[in-house]
Amino acid sequence: MIALWVVLAGSAGAVSRFALDGAIRARLKTKFPYATVLINVT
């Protein structure tokens, strides 16, 4: 049961990270990966 919760939490985290990365990249159109840096710092 714990493994299921870990899988679900990891999936939710991956989806939210992907969505946030896309939103940041849409606003900041630069070559430097600010979206990745911002997500990793937080």
Phi, psi and omega in degrees: 000321180296321180299323178296316178296323178295317179296316180295318179294319178296320178295316179296320178295318180295317180294316180292323177296317179297316180294317179294320177300316178296320180293318179292317179296329178292328181274322182253099183264079177232167178281332179288136184281068180299325181298315180295317179298313182298317180293319181290326180291320181283000000 
